[in-house]
Amino acid sequence: LAALIRDLEMSPFRVRISGTAGCGKTLLASVFARDQAQRGRRVLLVCFNRPLADQLHSLLPEIKVKTFYGFCDAFLRDRGETLDYGRMNQPGFWGEVQDRVLVAPISPDWRFDVLILDEGQDFEADWLEILQLFLTEEGRVLWLEDPDQNLRDQEPLALPGFVRLRLRQNFRSPFGIARFMHEHLPFDFEPANPLPGLGVGVHGFHRPADQVQRLAEVVGQQLALGFAPEEIVILSLRGLNQSPLWQEDHIGRHAVRRFTGRYQPDGAQIWSSGDLTFESLYRFKGQESPAVILVDVDDQKSAERLDRLLFCGMGRATVRLDLLVRAGSQVGRRLGLTQS
């Protein structure tokens, strides 16, 4: 696929990949970025999620990898302007940042030959307009998205002039997990991983506070299956700091590694020390882990939104998937929950 995209002849180069979870979008972004850099082109890879951007940066040190706001920050810092991260949660803060970028002159050092955008379904239209200002005259754009994982309820962008390629094969999810997804969710994809995996477990809880004990039990079951603590990721279907589990320092006897919500002066995120990772699904999108536990699974105002959350979360697991679901909920019955 990377070779196919690389050898396309079109001017301007505008390619839009609409691919299901597990089809290899992020891998394609990495391979294409490295290939273009080896051809002497300056590459900018922009992700929606900060954790994914940090992960890709470690894998692609020769490539500039940022989130959109991380890129704005780096550009302004290079001009001697700093951001007051103490104000980052105030209304209008990020709008002011965008305005400062728009009025700043762009030097040749900040011109790129290739722009790659991952998780495009979460991008806003003006982000793309700003990023395209940093392209050279013949700059190439590769846009990667999955509308089924639109968790921010963004309106789809039209992207005129882009050639679209649709990918429906899921290579990440083992057959047992893919079958569970097919049986319980309304999304169309082709299971392409022949490995069976270790299946799916659905576990009930009555009150949000009950999840702590149930979660410790599920973690113990995953450890008994042979997973190391570092291979287990606990994902909340709620946003940052919205889960009753967020302040837990330990699950069973294992310390929890989580984003503290604080930043270093240079904008780097501060994480707690631990061997079990606890994250929000919104921040973990685009990544994967051998063992995944979805928590805070409950009915929501929109059944369509809940389906997208579940689809995105289930698609993070490469071997084993477990879900903690509120007993008596509609989603619990739909997922086959038979015991509390």
Contacts in CASP RR format, 6 or more apart in sequence:
PFRMAT RR
TARGET T0000
AUTHOR 0000-0000-0000
METHOD contacts of the structure
MODEL  1
LAALIRDLEMSPFRVRISGTAGCGKTLLASVFARDQAQRGRRVLLVCFNR
PLADQLHSLLPEIKVKTFYGFCDAFLRDRGETLDYGRMNQPGFWGEVQDR
VLVAPISPDWRFDVLILDEGQDFEADWLEILQLFLTEEGRVLWLEDPDQN
LRDQEPLALPGFVRLRLRQNFRSPFGIARFMHEHLPFDFEPANPLPGLGV
GVHGFHRPADQVQRLAEVVGQQLALGFAPEEIVILSLRGLNQSPLWQEDH
IGRHAVRRFTGRYQPDGAQIWSSGDLTFESLYRFKGQESPAVILVDVDDQ
KSAERLDRLLFCGMGRATVRLDLLVRAGSQVGRRLGLTQS
1 28 0 8 1.000
1 167 0 8 1.000
2 28 0 8 1.000
2 31 0 8 1.000
2 32 0 8 1.000
2 35 0 8 1.000
5 15 0 8 1.000
5 17 0 8 1.000
5 28 0 8 1.000
5 32 0 8 1.000
5 142 0 8 1.000
6 32 0 8 1.000
6 35 0 8 1.000
6 36 0 8 1.000
8 15 0 8 1.000
8 163 0 8 1.000
10 163 0 8 1.000
11 138 0 8 1.000
12 138 0 8 1.000
12 139 0 8 1.000
12 140 0 8 1.000
12 141 0 8 1.000
13 138 0 8 1.000
13 139 0 8 1.000
13 140 0 8 1.000
13 141 0 8 1.000
14 140 0 8 1.000
14 141 0 8 1.000
14 143 0 8 1.000
14 159 0 8 1.000
14 161 0 8 1.000
14 162 0 8 1.000
14 163 0 8 1.000
15 141 0 8 1.000
15 142 0 8 1.000
15 143 0 8 1.000
15 162 0 8 1.000
15 163 0 8 1.000
15 165 0 8 1.000
16 143 0 8 1.000
16 145 0 8 1.000
16 159 0 8 1.000
16 162 0 8 1.000
16 163 0 8 1.000
16 164 0 8 1.000
16 165 0 8 1.000
17 25 0 8 1.000
17 28 0 8 1.000
17 142 0 8 1.000
17 143 0 8 1.000
17 144 0 8 1.000
17 145 0 8 1.000
17 164 0 8 1.000
17 165 0 8 1.000
17 167 0 8 1.000
18 145 0 8 1.000
18 146 0 8 1.000
18 147 0 8 1.000
18 164 0 8 1.000
18 165 0 8 1.000
18 166 0 8 1.000
18 167 0 8 1.000
19 25 0 8 1.000
19 144 0 8 1.000
19 145 0 8 1.000
19 146 0 8 1.000
19 166 0 8 1.000
19 167 0 8 1.000
19 168 0 8 1.000
20 146 0 8 1.000
20 148 0 8 1.000
20 167 0 8 1.000
20 168 0 8 1.000
20 169 0 8 1.000
20 170 0 8 1.000
20 187 0 8 1.000
20 189 0 8 1.000
21 146 0 8 1.000
21 148 0 8 1.000
21 149 0 8 1.000
21 170 0 8 1.000
21 172 0 8 1.000
21 173 0 8 1.000
21 189 0 8 1.000
21 311 0 8 1.000
21 312 0 8 1.000
21 315 0 8 1.000
22 170 0 8 1.000
22 171 0 8 1.000
22 172 0 8 1.000
22 173 0 8 1.000
22 315 0 8 1.000
23 167 0 8 1.000
23 168 0 8 1.000
23 169 0 8 1.000
23 170 0 8 1.000
23 171 0 8 1.000
24 167 0 8 1.000
24 171 0 8 1.000
24 172 0 8 1.000
25 118 0 8 1.000
25 144 0 8 1.000
25 145 0 8 1.000
25 146 0 8 1.000
25 167 0 8 1.000
26 52 0 8 1.000
26 56 0 8 1.000
26 118 0 8 1.000
26 144 0 8 1.000
26 286 0 8 1.000
28 144 0 8 1.000
29 45 0 8 1.000
29 56 0 8 1.000
29 116 0 8 1.000
29 118 0 8 1.000
29 142 0 8 1.000
29 144 0 8 1.000
30 56 0 8 1.000
30 59 0 8 1.000
30 60 0 8 1.000
32 116 0 8 1.000
32 142 0 8 1.000
33 43 0 8 1.000
33 45 0 8 1.000
33 60 0 8 1.000
33 63 0 8 1.000
33 114 0 8 1.000
33 116 0 8 1.000
34 60 0 8 1.000
34 62 0 8 1.000
34 63 0 8 1.000
36 43 0 8 1.000
36 113 0 8 1.000
36 114 0 8 1.000
36 140 0 8 1.000
37 43 0 8 1.000
37 62 0 8 1.000
37 63 0 8 1.000
40 113 0 8 1.000
41 113 0 8 1.000
41 114 0 8 1.000
41 140 0 8 1.000
42 111 0 8 1.000
42 112 0 8 1.000
42 113 0 8 1.000
42 114 0 8 1.000
42 136 0 8 1.000
43 63 0 8 1.000
43 64 0 8 1.000
43 112 0 8 1.000
43 113 0 8 1.000
43 114 0 8 1.000
43 116 0 8 1.000
44 63 0 8 1.000
44 64 0 8 1.000
44 66 0 8 1.000
44 71 0 8 1.000
44 112 0 8 1.000
44 114 0 8 1.000
44 115 0 8 1.000
44 116 0 8 1.000
44 131 0 8 1.000
44 134 0 8 1.000
45 56 0 8 1.000
45 60 0 8 1.000
45 63 0 8 1.000
45 64 0 8 1.000
45 65 0 8 1.000
45 66 0 8 1.000
45 116 0 8 1.000
45 118 0 8 1.000
46 53 0 8 1.000
46 65 0 8 1.000
46 66 0 8 1.000
46 67 0 8 1.000
46 68 0 8 1.000
46 71 0 8 1.000
46 115 0 8 1.000
46 116 0 8 1.000
46 117 0 8 1.000
46 118 0 8 1.000
46 131 0 8 1.000
47 53 0 8 1.000
47 56 0 8 1.000
47 65 0 8 1.000
47 66 0 8 1.000
47 67 0 8 1.000
47 118 0 8 1.000
47 119 0 8 1.000
48 67 0 8 1.000
48 68 0 8 1.000
48 118 0 8 1.000
48 119 0 8 1.000
48 120 0 8 1.000
48 122 0 8 1.000
48 123 0 8 1.000
48 285 0 8 1.000
49 67 0 8 1.000
49 119 0 8 1.000
49 282 0 8 1.000
49 283 0 8 1.000
49 284 0 8 1.000
49 285 0 8 1.000
49 286 0 8 1.000
49 287 0 8 1.000
50 67 0 8 1.000
50 70 0 8 1.000
50 269 0 8 1.000
50 283 0 8 1.000
51 279 0 8 1.000
51 283 0 8 1.000
51 284 0 8 1.000
51 287 0 8 1.000
52 118 0 8 1.000
52 119 0 8 1.000
52 285 0 8 1.000
52 286 0 8 1.000
52 287 0 8 1.000
53 65 0 8 1.000
53 66 0 8 1.000
53 67 0 8 1.000
53 70 0 8 1.000
54 269 0 8 1.000
55 287 0 8 1.000
56 63 0 8 1.000
56 65 0 8 1.000
57 63 0 8 1.000
57 65 0 8 1.000
64 71 0 8 1.000
64 74 0 8 1.000
64 112 0 8 1.000
66 74 0 8 1.000
68 123 0 8 1.000
68 127 0 8 1.000
68 130 0 8 1.000
68 131 0 8 1.000
69 94 0 8 1.000
69 97 0 8 1.000
71 131 0 8 1.000
72 97 0 8 1.000
72 98 0 8 1.000
72 100 0 8 1.000
72 101 0 8 1.000
72 130 0 8 1.000
73 83 0 8 1.000
73 97 0 8 1.000
73 267 0 8 1.000
75 101 0 8 1.000
75 104 0 8 1.000
75 110 0 8 1.000
76 82 0 8 1.000
76 83 0 8 1.000
76 97 0 8 1.000
76 100 0 8 1.000
76 101 0 8 1.000
76 104 0 8 1.000
77 83 0 8 1.000
78 109 0 8 1.000
78 110 0 8 1.000
79 104 0 8 1.000
81 100 0 8 1.000
83 97 0 8 1.000
85 263 0 8 1.000
85 265 0 8 1.000
85 267 0 8 1.000
87 93 0 8 1.000
88 94 0 8 1.000
98 126 0 8 1.000
98 130 0 8 1.000
101 130 0 8 1.000
102 130 0 8 1.000
102 133 0 8 1.000
106 133 0 8 1.000
106 134 0 8 1.000
110 134 0 8 1.000
111 134 0 8 1.000
111 135 0 8 1.000
111 136 0 8 1.000
112 134 0 8 1.000
112 135 0 8 1.000
112 136 0 8 1.000
112 139 0 8 1.000
113 135 0 8 1.000
113 136 0 8 1.000
113 138 0 8 1.000
113 139 0 8 1.000
113 140 0 8 1.000
114 139 0 8 1.000
114 140 0 8 1.000
114 141 0 8 1.000
114 142 0 8 1.000
115 131 0 8 1.000
115 132 0 8 1.000
115 134 0 8 1.000
115 135 0 8 1.000
115 139 0 8 1.000
115 140 0 8 1.000
115 141 0 8 1.000
115 142 0 8 1.000
116 141 0 8 1.000
116 142 0 8 1.000
116 144 0 8 1.000
117 123 0 8 1.000
117 128 0 8 1.000
117 131 0 8 1.000
117 141 0 8 1.000
117 142 0 8 1.000
117 143 0 8 1.000
117 144 0 8 1.000
118 144 0 8 1.000
118 286 0 8 1.000
119 144 0 8 1.000
119 145 0 8 1.000
119 146 0 8 1.000
119 149 0 8 1.000
119 285 0 8 1.000
119 286 0 8 1.000
120 143 0 8 1.000
120 144 0 8 1.000
120 145 0 8 1.000
120 157 0 8 1.000
121 145 0 8 1.000
121 146 0 8 1.000
121 147 0 8 1.000
121 149 0 8 1.000
121 150 0 8 1.000
121 154 0 8 1.000
121 156 0 8 1.000
122 150 0 8 1.000
122 151 0 8 1.000
122 152 0 8 1.000
122 154 0 8 1.000
122 285 0 8 1.000
123 154 0 8 1.000
123 157 0 8 1.000
124 154 0 8 1.000
125 157 0 8 1.000
128 157 0 8 1.000
132 141 0 8 1.000
135 141 0 8 1.000
141 162 0 8 1.000
143 159 0 8 1.000
143 162 0 8 1.000
147 156 0 8 1.000
148 187 0 8 1.000
148 308 0 8 1.000
148 311 0 8 1.000
148 312 0 8 1.000
149 285 0 8 1.000
149 308 0 8 1.000
149 311 0 8 1.000
149 312 0 8 1.000
150 156 0 8 1.000
150 308 0 8 1.000
151 281 0 8 1.000
151 282 0 8 1.000
151 285 0 8 1.000
151 305 0 8 1.000
151 308 0 8 1.000
151 309 0 8 1.000
151 312 0 8 1.000
153 305 0 8 1.000
168 188 0 8 1.000
168 189 0 8 1.000
168 190 0 8 1.000
169 189 0 8 1.000
169 190 0 8 1.000
169 192 0 8 1.000
170 178 0 8 1.000
170 189 0 8 1.000
170 190 0 8 1.000
170 191 0 8 1.000
170 192 0 8 1.000
170 193 0 8 1.000
170 315 0 8 1.000
171 192 0 8 1.000
171 193 0 8 1.000
172 193 0 8 1.000
172 288 0 8 1.000
172 315 0 8 1.000
172 318 0 8 1.000
173 181 0 8 1.000
173 191 0 8 1.000
173 193 0 8 1.000
173 314 0 8 1.000
173 315 0 8 1.000
173 317 0 8 1.000
173 318 0 8 1.000
174 193 0 8 1.000
174 195 0 8 1.000
174 196 0 8 1.000
174 197 0 8 1.000
174 198 0 8 1.000
174 199 0 8 1.000
174 318 0 8 1.000
174 319 0 8 1.000
175 191 0 8 1.000
175 193 0 8 1.000
175 194 0 8 1.000
175 195 0 8 1.000
175 196 0 8 1.000
175 197 0 8 1.000
176 196 0 8 1.000
176 197 0 8 1.000
176 199 0 8 1.000
176 200 0 8 1.000
177 197 0 8 1.000
177 199 0 8 1.000
177 200 0 8 1.000
177 314 0 8 1.000
177 315 0 8 1.000
177 317 0 8 1.000
177 321 0 8 1.000
178 189 0 8 1.000
178 191 0 8 1.000
178 193 0 8 1.000
179 191 0 8 1.000
180 199 0 8 1.000
180 200 0 8 1.000
180 314 0 8 1.000
180 321 0 8 1.000
181 187 0 8 1.000
181 189 0 8 1.000
181 311 0 8 1.000
181 314 0 8 1.000
181 315 0 8 1.000
182 189 0 8 1.000
182 191 0 8 1.000
184 310 0 8 1.000
184 334 0 8 1.000
184 335 0 8 1.000
184 336 0 8 1.000
185 307 0 8 1.000
185 310 0 8 1.000
185 311 0 8 1.000
185 314 0 8 1.000
186 307 0 8 1.000
187 307 0 8 1.000
187 311 0 8 1.000
197 319 0 8 1.000
197 320 0 8 1.000
198 225 0 8 1.000
198 319 0 8 1.000
198 320 0 8 1.000
199 320 0 8 1.000
199 321 0 8 1.000
200 320 0 8 1.000
200 321 0 8 1.000
200 322 0 8 1.000
200 323 0 8 1.000
201 321 0 8 1.000
201 322 0 8 1.000
201 323 0 8 1.000
202 322 0 8 1.000
202 323 0 8 1.000
202 325 0 8 1.000
202 332 0 8 1.000
202 335 0 8 1.000
202 336 0 8 1.000
202 337 0 8 1.000
203 214 0 8 1.000
203 217 0 8 1.000
203 218 0 8 1.000
203 322 0 8 1.000
203 323 0 8 1.000
203 324 0 8 1.000
203 325 0 8 1.000
203 337 0 8 1.000
204 214 0 8 1.000
204 324 0 8 1.000
204 325 0 8 1.000
204 326 0 8 1.000
204 327 0 8 1.000
204 332 0 8 1.000
204 337 0 8 1.000
204 339 0 8 1.000
204 340 0 8 1.000
205 211 0 8 1.000
205 214 0 8 1.000
205 324 0 8 1.000
205 325 0 8 1.000
205 326 0 8 1.000
205 327 0 8 1.000
205 340 0 8 1.000
206 326 0 8 1.000
206 327 0 8 1.000
206 340 0 8 1.000
208 244 0 8 1.000
208 296 0 8 1.000
209 244 0 8 1.000
211 244 0 8 1.000
211 245 0 8 1.000
211 295 0 8 1.000
211 296 0 8 1.000
211 324 0 8 1.000
212 245 0 8 1.000
212 248 0 8 1.000
212 251 0 8 1.000
214 324 0 8 1.000
215 234 0 8 1.000
215 245 0 8 1.000
215 251 0 8 1.000
215 293 0 8 1.000
215 295 0 8 1.000
215 324 0 8 1.000
216 251 0 8 1.000
216 252 0 8 1.000
218 293 0 8 1.000
218 322 0 8 1.000
218 324 0 8 1.000
219 232 0 8 1.000
219 234 0 8 1.000
219 251 0 8 1.000
219 252 0 8 1.000
219 254 0 8 1.000
219 276 0 8 1.000
219 293 0 8 1.000
221 322 0 8 1.000
222 232 0 8 1.000
222 291 0 8 1.000
222 293 0 8 1.000
222 320 0 8 1.000
222 322 0 8 1.000
223 229 0 8 1.000
223 232 0 8 1.000
225 291 0 8 1.000
225 320 0 8 1.000
227 290 0 8 1.000
227 291 0 8 1.000
227 319 0 8 1.000
227 320 0 8 1.000
229 254 0 8 1.000
229 275 0 8 1.000
229 276 0 8 1.000
230 275 0 8 1.000
230 277 0 8 1.000
231 289 0 8 1.000
231 290 0 8 1.000
231 291 0 8 1.000
232 276 0 8 1.000
232 277 0 8 1.000
232 289 0 8 1.000
232 290 0 8 1.000
232 291 0 8 1.000
232 292 0 8 1.000
232 293 0 8 1.000
233 277 0 8 1.000
233 278 0 8 1.000
233 279 0 8 1.000
233 284 0 8 1.000
233 289 0 8 1.000
233 291 0 8 1.000
233 292 0 8 1.000
233 293 0 8 1.000
233 316 0 8 1.000
234 245 0 8 1.000
234 251 0 8 1.000
234 256 0 8 1.000
234 276 0 8 1.000
234 277 0 8 1.000
234 278 0 8 1.000
234 279 0 8 1.000
234 292 0 8 1.000
234 293 0 8 1.000
234 295 0 8 1.000
235 279 0 8 1.000
235 280 0 8 1.000
235 281 0 8 1.000
235 284 0 8 1.000
235 292 0 8 1.000
235 293 0 8 1.000
235 294 0 8 1.000
235 295 0 8 1.000
235 313 0 8 1.000
235 316 0 8 1.000
236 242 0 8 1.000
236 243 0 8 1.000
236 245 0 8 1.000
236 246 0 8 1.000
236 278 0 8 1.000
236 279 0 8 1.000
236 280 0 8 1.000
236 281 0 8 1.000
236 295 0 8 1.000
236 296 0 8 1.000
237 281 0 8 1.000
237 294 0 8 1.000
237 295 0 8 1.000
237 296 0 8 1.000
237 297 0 8 1.000
237 298 0 8 1.000
237 309 0 8 1.000
237 310 0 8 1.000
237 313 0 8 1.000
238 280 0 8 1.000
238 296 0 8 1.000
239 280 0 8 1.000
239 281 0 8 1.000
239 282 0 8 1.000
240 246 0 8 1.000
240 259 0 8 1.000
240 261 0 8 1.000
240 280 0 8 1.000
240 282 0 8 1.000
240 283 0 8 1.000
241 261 0 8 1.000
242 280 0 8 1.000
242 296 0 8 1.000
243 280 0 8 1.000
243 295 0 8 1.000
243 296 0 8 1.000
244 296 0 8 1.000
245 278 0 8 1.000
245 295 0 8 1.000
245 296 0 8 1.000
246 258 0 8 1.000
246 278 0 8 1.000
248 256 0 8 1.000
248 278 0 8 1.000
249 255 0 8 1.000
249 256 0 8 1.000
249 272 0 8 1.000
250 256 0 8 1.000
251 276 0 8 1.000
251 278 0 8 1.000
254 274 0 8 1.000
254 275 0 8 1.000
254 276 0 8 1.000
255 272 0 8 1.000
255 273 0 8 1.000
255 274 0 8 1.000
255 275 0 8 1.000
255 276 0 8 1.000
256 272 0 8 1.000
256 274 0 8 1.000
256 276 0 8 1.000
256 277 0 8 1.000
256 278 0 8 1.000
257 271 0 8 1.000
257 272 0 8 1.000
257 273 0 8 1.000
257 274 0 8 1.000
257 275 0 8 1.000
257 276 0 8 1.000
257 277 0 8 1.000
257 278 0 8 1.000
258 271 0 8 1.000
258 272 0 8 1.000
258 277 0 8 1.000
258 278 0 8 1.000
258 279 0 8 1.000
259 269 0 8 1.000
259 270 0 8 1.000
259 271 0 8 1.000
259 279 0 8 1.000
259 283 0 8 1.000
260 269 0 8 1.000
260 270 0 8 1.000
260 271 0 8 1.000
260 272 0 8 1.000
261 269 0 8 1.000
261 270 0 8 1.000
262 269 0 8 1.000
262 270 0 8 1.000
263 269 0 8 1.000
263 270 0 8 1.000
264 270 0 8 1.000
277 289 0 8 1.000
281 294 0 8 1.000
281 309 0 8 1.000
281 312 0 8 1.000
281 313 0 8 1.000
281 316 0 8 1.000
284 313 0 8 1.000
284 316 0 8 1.000
285 312 0 8 1.000
286 316 0 8 1.000
287 316 0 8 1.000
288 315 0 8 1.000
288 316 0 8 1.000
288 317 0 8 1.000
288 318 0 8 1.000
289 316 0 8 1.000
289 317 0 8 1.000
289 318 0 8 1.000
290 317 0 8 1.000
290 318 0 8 1.000
290 319 0 8 1.000
290 320 0 8 1.000
291 317 0 8 1.000
291 319 0 8 1.000
291 320 0 8 1.000
291 321 0 8 1.000
291 322 0 8 1.000
292 313 0 8 1.000
292 314 0 8 1.000
292 315 0 8 1.000
292 316 0 8 1.000
292 317 0 8 1.000
292 320 0 8 1.000
292 321 0 8 1.000
292 322 0 8 1.000
293 322 0 8 1.000
293 323 0 8 1.000
293 324 0 8 1.000
294 310 0 8 1.000
294 313 0 8 1.000
294 314 0 8 1.000
294 321 0 8 1.000
294 322 0 8 1.000
294 323 0 8 1.000
294 324 0 8 1.000
295 324 0 8 1.000
296 324 0 8 1.000
297 310 0 8 1.000
297 323 0 8 1.000
297 324 0 8 1.000
297 325 0 8 1.000
297 326 0 8 1.000
297 329 0 8 1.000
297 331 0 8 1.000
297 332 0 8 1.000
297 335 0 8 1.000
298 325 0 8 1.000
298 326 0 8 1.000
298 329 0 8 1.000
298 331 0 8 1.000
299 306 0 8 1.000
299 326 0 8 1.000
299 329 0 8 1.000
299 330 0 8 1.000
299 331 0 8 1.000
300 306 0 8 1.000
300 309 0 8 1.000
306 331 0 8 1.000
310 331 0 8 1.000
314 321 0 8 1.000
315 321 0 8 1.000
323 335 0 8 1.000
325 331 0 8 1.000
325 332 0 8 1.000
325 335 0 8 1.000
325 337 0 8 1.000
326 332 0 8 1.000
327 337 0 8 1.000
327 340 0 8 1.000
328 337 0 8 1.000
END
